[in-house]
Amino acid sequence: MAFFSPEKLKRKKIEVDESAITSLSPKVQQRLDRIEGNYQQLDEILAKLESRMAADDRLQAIEDTSPEDFEATFGVKKKLKWRTPKPKKKRRKKKVSVSAKSKASDQSSVDPKKPR
């Protein structure tokens, strides 16, 4: 069984559109320059943040304490690991006696169009 018709499997010549935007075009260069500028700003912001964190005494106190002392010092409890709830036990179906089954079948055979 063939998945593709012979027409679809024929070789075709691929045409490349040379007028499309390339990496040497001014639009692409502007985008790359803007991205580079944004990364430089991000580096400056992160450097300022790291210097503030190093100068902050409270953060140094947290870094120097052990995990056991952290709760006593700062009043923050360690979060417990989340666990999925245990599945509920399935209830056993009640065993139906033979006489109850025959009664149910008798009722359904009386009027089959009657809704249950």
C-alpha positions in Angstrom: 0.0 0.0 0.0 1.5 3.3 -1.1 1.2 6.2 1.3 2.0 8.9 -1.3 0.8 9.1 -4.9 3.5 9.1 -7.6 2.8 12.8 -8.4 3.7 13.9 -4.9 7.0 11.9 -5.0 8.2 13.6 -8.2 11.4 15.7 -7.8 10.8 19.4 -7.8 13.4 22.2 -8.1 13.6 24.4 -5.0 13.7 28.1 -5.6 15.4 30.4 -3.1 14.1 33.9 -2.7 17.2 36.2 -2.5 15.1 39.3 -1.7 14.4 38.1 1.9 16.0 39.6 5.0 19.5 38.2 5.6 21.9 38.6 8.6 23.7 41.3 6.7 20.6 43.5 6.3 20.3 46.8 8.4 17.1 45.6 10.0 18.7 42.5 11.4 21.8 44.5 12.5 19.5 46.9 14.4 17.7 44.1 16.1 21.0 42.5 17.2 22.3 45.8 18.5 19.1 46.4 20.5 19.4 42.9 21.9 23.0 43.4 22.9 22.1 46.7 24.5 19.4 45.0 26.6 21.8 42.3 27.7 24.3 45.0 28.8 21.5 46.7 30.9 20.6 43.4 32.4 24.2 42.8 33.4 24.4 46.2 35.1 21.1 45.6 37.0 22.3 42.2 38.2 25.7 43.6 39.2 23.9 46.3 41.3 21.7 43.7 42.9 24.6 41.5 43.8 26.4 44.4 45.4 23.3 45.3 47.4 22.9 41.7 48.6 26.6 41.6 49.6 26.2 44.8 51.6 22.9 43.9 53.3 23.6 42.7 56.9 20.3 40.8 57.2 21.1 38.7 54.2 24.6 38.0 55.6 23.0 36.9 58.9 20.7 34.5 57.0 23.6 33.1 55.1 25.7 32.6 58.2 23.0 30.7 60.2 22.3 27.0 60.0 18.9 25.7 58.8 18.1 24.6 62.4 18.6 28.1 63.8 16.7 29.7 60.9 13.2 28.9 62.3 14.1 30.2 65.8 15.8 33.3 64.6 13.5 34.5 61.9 10.2 32.7 62.8 9.8 31.1 59.4 9.1 27.4 59.3 10.5 25.1 56.7 8.0 24.1 54.1 7.0 20.4 54.0 7.3 18.4 50.9 3.9 18.1 49.1 2.7 14.6 48.7 -0.2 13.3 46.7 -3.2 12.2 48.7 -3.6 8.5 49.2 -6.3 6.9 47.0 -9.6 6.2 48.6 -10.5 2.5 49.2 -13.1 1.2 46.9 -16.3 0.0 48.4 -17.2 -3.6 47.8 -20.4 -4.1 45.9 -23.1 -5.9 47.8 -23.8 -9.4 46.6 -27.2 -9.6 45.1 -29.1 -12.8 45.7 -30.5 -14.9 43.0 -34.1 -14.1 43.9 -33.4 -10.3 43.7 -31.9 -10.8 40.2 -34.9 -12.7 39.0 -37.3 -10.0 40.4 -35.3 -7.2 38.6 -35.4 -9.2 35.3 -39.2 -9.8 35.7 -39.8 -6.1 36.2 -37.8 -5.1 33.2 -39.6 -7.6 30.9 -43.0 -6.4 31.9 -42.6 -2.9 30.2 -39.3 -2.4 28.4 -40.2 1.1 27.4 -40.6 2.2 31.0 -37.7 4.3 32.2 -35.7 2.9 35.1 
